[in-house]
Amino acid sequence: MAADLRIVIENCAIATVDANDTEYASGYVVLAGNRIESIGAGTAPEGLESVVRRIDASGHLVTPGLVNTHHHFYQWITRGLATDHNLFDWLVALYPVWARIDEPMVRAAAQGSLAVMARGGVTTAMDHHYVFPRGSGDLSGAIIGAARDMGVRFTLARGSMDRSEKDGGLPPDFAVETLDGALAATEETVRQHHDSSFDAMTQVAVAPCSPFSVSTELLRDGAQLARRLGVRLHTHGSETVEEEKFCHELFGMGPTDYFESTGWLGEDVWMAHCVHMNDSDIAAFARTRTGVAHCPSSNARLAAGIARVPDMLAAGVPVGLGVDGTASNESGELHTELRNALLINRLGPHREAALNARQALRLGTYGGAQVLGRAAETGSLEPGKLADLVLWKLDTVAHASIADPVTALVFGAAAPVTASFVDGRQIVENGRLLTADEDAIARSTRDEAQRLARIAAQG
């Protein structure tokens, strides 16, 4: 939409998730091009020029678009497998299957993952892709193309693995890259696809997979590469007790100390999971402003444990929410993670004081934008920020009797998305994608999942 054309959204409850948690029981938002021009209580200002559309959002809550901070899109075509495994056993069961993915499979899986997230209010997505079998095609290009076509703001965390079974790691030998090959391919992906501008739709991060699938050299050199190129760093950290044991046995220290020794703590770093963190680990993350992608459903699915999110937030650690791969969170939806984050953290030592509804919403919006390094541009509704926002319908039987709209959104059933805007462009209407054919995506994901299963069965 041209910068001088305006969309006016009126008569809605608004949760801005700004620094003051400003909310309006009935207010308006004016979009001008791809930016939020104004926001406030009551009706929109009189005399606005070039208004191309007015939306009566009665019965709706408007929030910033949701921001997903950790995912593995390719896993969309291996959902429902190894459902009763812990993390290491699950990886051992699935790596031989994942090692046979190719470009058409990855494209279809990315489309499926993005479709479900976008339909559920995600406006900024990310994918940590680290499986690059030899001869599999342009996997990064396929993923980025799928996000571009869907119209979602996107960060590709270009992953890598170089520690295979012969080196004491978990991936099959033919599923990993060499140290030099991984670094070169990662640098080429950054140079080809990363956009550092304010309204960038595509960014790239450097993302070796995990301590048990990459060498110390790849971690250290990857951190140096990211900082030379001026991009962010992402990996898995402290997900399970088995990882803690692995790091002590192999490196003589726990995961956080190991990461710090390789240059992997800092305000340009975010890590997935961080379930098994002691007080000194949390203090190190807070001191260095290292971010965390909290994935409550996946952590429960794999019996990894409950991350200490209330303690992280109290210490000043940036925390966002993640879907994680859909082979460990089959729903693939981020809006359900608002509720799951709140409920699961209340099972921990802080009990009912662990998280409230507004803290959960902040995790899924501004917290995620912080973790991805984009809090200046998105994650809250403020004049000058990007026009990434969602209209949640809360006047149906599922929510209408809950007086507080934020409580309804977080505690209630998954709310329908009437409209979702990214960069000022509407991509969802009445729960359906405007940018893709959902039925065609369903067919292609089923076909590619069946093709992968046949190939894997042949060994």
PyMOL commands that set and color helices and strands:
alter all, ss='L'
color gray80, all
select helices_A, chain A and resi 73-78+87-98+103-119+139-150+165-167+173-175+179-193+216-229+241-251+255-261+279-288+296-301+309-315+335-345+351-353+357-371+405-411+438-458
alter helices_A, ss='H'
color red, helices_A
select strands_A, chain A and resi 6-15+23-32+35-41+51-56+60-64+66-67+122-129+153-160+202-208+233-237+269-273+291-294+319-321+389-393+417-422+425-429+432-433
alter strands_A, ss='S'
color yellow, strands_A
deselect
rebuild
show_as cartoon
